[in-house]
Amino acid sequence: MKINADEIYSKIIGAAEDAFEDGWDAVKTYAPGEFKKMAIQLAEIVENVTLYEMDKTQGYSPETGRILFKMQKTACESVLVAVTHLTLNAVQKAINAIIETLKDVFGGTIATVV
């Protein structure tokens, strides 16, 4: 199953309002753009890890994929904390809930990477 950035973004946005709870109003202006970037990067990571799993001379390993996703997640957290009154802990908690939704919905390589 090929997963594209639009599918990932749709699930992120769908989970974000619930995950942020009362903090959604603080992030709703900036979050969609940040989540779009995260979705695009995650789709690229999944594609490259899948390539690697089929042919070790292409793409990159799941470990590299996890590192790249962690970097994307940290960047998203930093932006949302910087532009809102929310604490890093609140943003991390919400993003972790969103990631759990992605694992539940997509499973497979996404669950391996995130």
C-alpha positions in Angstrom: 0.0 0.0 0.0 1.4 3.3 -1.1 0.8 6.1 1.4 1.0 9.7 0.2 1.4 13.0 2.1 -2.2 14.0 1.6 -3.5 10.9 3.3 -1.1 11.4 6.2 -2.0 15.1 6.4 -5.7 14.3 6.5 -5.2 11.9 9.4 -2.9 14.4 11.3 -5.4 17.2 11.0 -8.2 14.9 12.0 -6.4 13.9 15.1 -4.9 17.3 16.0 -8.0 19.1 17.3 -8.7 16.3 19.8 -5.0 15.8 20.7 -4.5 19.5 21.4 -7.7 19.8 23.4 -8.0 23.4 24.8 -4.7 24.3 23.1 -6.1 23.9 19.6 -7.1 27.6 19.4 -3.5 28.5 20.1 -2.0 26.4 17.3 -4.7 26.3 14.6 -3.2 29.2 12.7 0.3 27.6 12.5 -0.3 23.9 12.9 -1.7 23.1 9.5 1.4 24.4 7.7 3.7 22.6 10.1 1.7 19.4 9.8 1.7 19.6 6.0 5.5 19.7 6.1 5.6 16.8 8.6 3.2 14.8 6.3 5.4 15.4 3.2 8.5 14.4 5.0 6.9 11.3 6.6 5.7 10.2 3.1 9.2 10.6 1.7 10.7 8.7 4.7 8.3 5.8 4.3 8.9 5.6 0.6 12.7 5.5 1.1 12.5 3.0 3.9 10.3 0.8 1.7 12.8 1.1 -1.1 15.6 0.0 1.2 13.6 -2.9 2.5 13.2 -4.2 -1.1 16.8 -3.4 -2.2 19.5 -2.4 0.3 21.2 -0.3 -2.3 18.3 2.2 -2.5 16.6 4.4 0.0 17.6 4.3 3.6 17.3 2.1 6.6 14.5 2.2 9.1 17.0 3.6 11.7 17.8 6.5 9.4 14.1 7.0 8.8 13.4 7.2 12.5 16.2 9.7 13.0 14.9 11.8 10.1 11.3 11.7 11.5 12.5 12.6 15.0 14.2 15.7 13.5 11.0 16.6 11.7 9.0 16.1 14.9 11.3 18.2 16.9 11.2 21.0 14.4 7.4 21.0 14.4 7.3 21.0 18.2 9.7 24.0 18.3 7.7 26.1 15.9 4.4 25.4 17.7 5.9 26.2 21.1 7.6 29.4 19.7 4.4 30.8 18.1 2.0 29.9 20.9 1.6 30.2 24.7 1.7 26.4 25.0 4.6 24.6 26.8 6.9 22.2 25.1 5.4 19.4 27.2 1.8 20.2 26.0 2.9 20.3 22.4 4.9 17.0 22.7 1.9 15.3 24.4 -0.4 16.4 21.6 2.0 15.4 18.8 2.6 12.0 20.4 -1.1 11.4 20.4 -1.2 12.4 16.7 1.6 9.9 16.0 -0.3 7.1 17.8 -3.2 7.8 15.5 -0.9 7.5 12.4 0.4 4.2 13.7 -3.1 2.9 14.3 -4.4 4.0 10.9 -1.4 3.2 8.7 0.7 0.7 10.6 3.4 -0.9 8.4 6.4 1.2 7.6 5.0 4.3 9.3 4.8 2.4 12.6 8.4 1.3 12.1 9.6 4.9 11.5 7.5 6.9 14.0 
